[in-house]
Amino acid sequence: MADKFSIDELAKIKGVFNKFDSDGSGAINITELEATLAELGENPSEDTVTALMLSLDKDRSGTLSFEEFLGMVKQVKTVPREDALLTIFKTYDKDGSGQLGPEELKEAMKARGCELSDRTIDYLINKVDKDADGKLTYEEFVKLIRPRS
């Protein structure tokens, strides 16, 4: 993962990581993660922070190691613009229904470099699926992907 960043970027990211690893444990918990994202200029929803933790905490420790943290930074840096979101949505709406089901959402997220478990996909859908049909409309998809205002 470290090879996807320049030496300068790695130094900055490590500085941010160390700043928010307030207890010096070498790991960041979910509260520290939210503060870290704010420091990086992001303002993600609570659901997005939880989903990031679930998807990046590979060892299921409840915290992010520096290597896992680098995965999060990579994902945050690749959040697409709204026009790109519509293209992504239409591309993965395979049946043209105007909605993304769990498998379509999983495929769309994977294509953006964010491999999520079925459990995480279900969690994300349940958090933004206003009509509880198990699928996301474009508006729900945008709410899931874009940071809150």
C-alpha positions as CSV (number, residue, x, y, z in Angstrom):
1,M,0.0,0.0,0.0
2,A,2.8,2.4,0.9
3,D,4.1,2.3,-2.7
4,K,0.9,4.1,-3.9
5,F,2.1,7.3,-2.2
6,S,5.1,9.5,-2.7
7,I,7.7,9.8,0.1
8,D,6.4,13.3,1.0
9,E,2.7,12.1,1.0
10,L,3.7,9.2,3.3
11,A,5.5,11.5,5.7
12,K,2.4,13.8,5.9
13,I,0.1,10.9,6.3
14,K,2.2,9.4,9.1
15,G,2.3,12.8,10.8
16,V,-1.5,12.9,10.7
17,F,-1.7,9.3,11.9
18,N,0.6,10.0,14.8
19,K,-1.2,13.2,15.7
20,F,-4.5,11.3,16.1
21,D,-3.1,8.2,17.7
22,S,-3.5,10.1,21.0
23,D,-2.6,7.2,23.2
24,G,0.5,6.2,21.1
25,S,-0.9,2.7,20.7
26,G,0.0,2.5,17.0
27,A,-3.7,2.3,16.1
28,I,-6.6,4.7,15.5
29,N,-10.1,4.0,16.9
30,I,-13.3,5.2,15.3
31,T,-13.4,8.5,17.3
32,E,-9.9,9.3,16.3
33,L,-10.7,8.2,12.7
34,E,-13.4,10.8,12.4
35,A,-11.1,13.5,13.7
36,T,-8.4,12.4,11.3
37,L,-10.8,12.7,8.3
38,A,-11.7,16.2,9.4
39,E,-7.9,17.0,9.6
40,L,-7.6,15.8,6.0
41,G,-10.3,18.2,4.9
42,E,-13.1,15.7,4.7
43,N,-16.4,15.8,6.4
44,P,-17.9,12.3,6.0
45,S,-21.1,11.1,7.5
46,E,-21.1,8.9,10.6
47,D,-22.2,6.0,8.4
48,T,-19.3,6.6,6.1
49,V,-16.8,6.6,9.0
50,T,-18.3,3.4,10.3
51,A,-18.3,1.8,6.8
52,L,-14.6,2.8,6.4
53,M,-13.7,1.2,9.7
54,L,-15.6,-2.0,8.9
55,S,-14.1,-2.2,5.5
56,L,-10.5,-1.3,6.4
57,D,-10.1,-3.0,9.8
58,K,-8.7,-6.2,8.2
59,D,-7.7,-7.8,11.5
60,R,-11.1,-6.9,13.1
61,S,-9.3,-5.3,16.0
62,G,-11.7,-2.3,16.1
63,T,-8.8,0.0,15.3
64,L,-6.8,0.9,12.2
65,S,-3.1,0.2,12.0
66,F,-1.0,2.6,9.9
67,E,-1.2,0.2,6.9
68,E,-5.0,0.0,7.3
69,F,-5.0,3.8,7.6
70,L,-3.2,4.1,4.3
71,G,-6.1,2.2,2.7
72,M,-8.5,4.7,4.1
73,V,-6.5,7.6,2.8
74,K,-6.5,6.1,-0.6
75,Q,-10.3,5.7,-0.5
76,V,-10.9,9.2,0.7
77,K,-8.7,10.6,-2.1
78,T,-10.7,8.8,-4.7
79,V,-14.3,10.0,-3.8
80,P,-15.7,11.0,-7.2
81,R,-17.4,14.3,-8.2
82,E,-21.2,14.3,-8.6
83,D,-21.1,14.0,-12.4
84,A,-18.9,11.0,-12.0
85,L,-21.3,9.5,-9.5
86,L,-24.1,9.6,-12.0
87,T,-21.9,7.8,-14.5
88,I,-20.9,5.2,-11.9
89,F,-24.5,4.7,-10.9
90,K,-25.7,4.2,-14.5
91,T,-22.8,1.9,-15.3
92,Y,-23.6,-0.5,-12.4
93,D,-27.4,-0.2,-12.7
94,K,-27.2,-3.3,-14.9
95,D,-31.0,-3.8,-15.3
96,G,-31.8,-0.1,-15.8
97,S,-34.2,-0.1,-12.9
98,G,-32.9,3.2,-11.5
99,Q,-31.7,1.4,-8.4
100,L,-28.6,-0.5,-7.2
101,G,-29.1,-3.8,-5.5
102,P,-26.5,-5.2,-3.1
103,E,-24.5,-7.0,-5.8
104,E,-24.5,-4.0,-8.1
105,L,-23.4,-1.7,-5.2
106,K,-20.7,-4.1,-4.2
107,E,-19.4,-4.2,-7.8
108,A,-19.5,-0.4,-8.1
109,M,-17.5,0.0,-4.8
110,K,-15.0,-2.6,-5.9
111,A,-14.4,-0.8,-9.2
112,R,-13.5,2.3,-7.1
113,G,-11.0,0.3,-5.1
114,C,-13.2,-0.3,-2.1
115,E,-13.8,-4.0,-1.6
116,L,-16.5,-4.4,1.0
117,S,-17.9,-7.5,2.6
118,D,-21.6,-8.5,2.1
119,R,-22.2,-7.5,5.7
120,T,-20.8,-4.0,5.2
121,I,-22.8,-3.6,1.9
122,D,-26.0,-4.6,3.8
123,Y,-25.1,-2.2,6.6
124,L,-24.6,0.7,4.2
125,I,-27.8,0.0,2.3
126,N,-29.8,-0.2,5.5
127,K,-28.4,3.2,6.7
128,V,-29.5,5.2,3.6
129,D,-32.4,3.1,2.1
130,K,-35.3,5.3,3.0
131,D,-38.0,3.0,1.5
132,A,-36.4,-0.2,3.0
133,D,-36.6,-2.0,-0.3
134,G,-33.0,-3.3,-0.1
135,K,-31.9,-1.2,-3.1
136,L,-30.5,2.3,-3.5
137,T,-31.9,5.0,-5.7
138,Y,-29.4,7.5,-7.2
139,E,-30.2,10.0,-4.4
140,E,-29.6,7.3,-1.7
141,F,-26.3,6.3,-3.5
142,V,-25.1,9.9,-3.5
143,K,-26.0,10.3,0.2
144,L,-23.9,7.2,0.9
145,I,-20.9,8.2,-1.2
146,R,-20.6,12.0,-0.8
147,P,-19.5,13.6,2.4
148,R,-22.2,15.4,4.2
149,S,-22.4,19.2,3.7
